Amino acid sequence: MVGVFVSVLLFVVSLGILLAASDAFTSAAEQIGLSLGISPFIIGVTIVAGGTSLPELISSLLAVSQGVPAIVMGSVVGSNISNMLFVLGLAAVVGGDIRVIRELVEVDLPLLVASAVFLVVATWNSPFSWYEGLLALAALAVYIQFTIKEKDRYVGMLIEEVIEDRDEEVAERPEGQVDMKTYAKLVLSLIFVFGAAYVLVESIVDLATALQIGTEIVAITAVAVGTSLPEVIVSVMAVRKDLPGLAVGNVLGSNLFNSFLVTGVPSLVGDLVIPASIRSYGLPVMLLITILYFFITQDREITRSEGMTLLVLYVLFLVNLGAFIQ
């Protein structure tokens, strides 16, 4: 019992440090990018968007290197489901109805469905291998390039207001200057990210062993909810500040980066084994929820009642997950 308590404590502490260090790393990288004259919009769709997936990415890399690749797909599938059901559901319930702009419905949401289909097909009868990882990274690169090229589409999401705020902040600082503290923050935060991710993976393995369950079960539940907390805060605040497009875009971008980046990079280190619980339950549920998410946004609004439904579905997902624990 003491061993389980220690593992839980290490899990919580390492996850907290991982999230805080990832946020610090992203913030430092953003400041350095702005000082180099990189467009705030480009920083937003690359550094900031990728930063939300940094905890999953680093922990997945270390999981593969430590011989527990099942954590990777569990983390990805769990985070994507958590984002669509828990994060958006809570944002709609707490913040009120969420408006969805036409451009997201017509372009980005179909891409989200395609990413879910890609994961299901790529893992249907085999591990997720390096060549599938390269396809995933290529798809992400195309998405980022398209987003940057068509950035005028996102005016409706009020991203321009955020860009203007960032430009004002940059204008207040000496142009092209970033002090050494920012570079030190970048390096130190990255060290903490790797250190915390290492402890996190070890605690997942210890918990799974003590509870006699697969490591992917811990990843698809506790890790998924924990790493989704930043998205919860961002999405709820976006809705409360009357920036609903950012709430939806935040979840959508995070899921795309999870599906393509967090699976693509670790697969270059080693094949990603797909546990039976993920193949028979996690992935099909993720695909169905993604399709449901696509259809409920066709009226360009996620209502408070729909948000409640999403939260109920998340509870049902967690309850039914117990039937697949081996």
Secondary structure, DSSP 8 states (H G I E B T S, - for coil): -HHHHHHHHHHHHHHHHHHHHHHHHHHHHHHHHHHTT--HHHHIIIIIHHHTTHHHHHHHHHHHHTT-THHHHHHHHHHHHIIIIIIHHHHHHHH--EE--HHIIIIIHHHHHHHHHHHHHHTSSS-B-HHHHHHHHHHHHHHHHHHHHTGGGGGGGTHHHHHHHHHHHHHHS-TT---HHHHHHHHHHHHHHHHHHHHHHHHHHHHHHHHTS-HHHHIIIIIHHHHHHHHHHHHHHHHHTT-HHHHHHHHHHHHHHIIIIIHHHHHTTS-B---HHIIIIIHHHHHHHHHHHHHHTTTSEE-HHHHHHHHHHHHHHHHHHGGG--
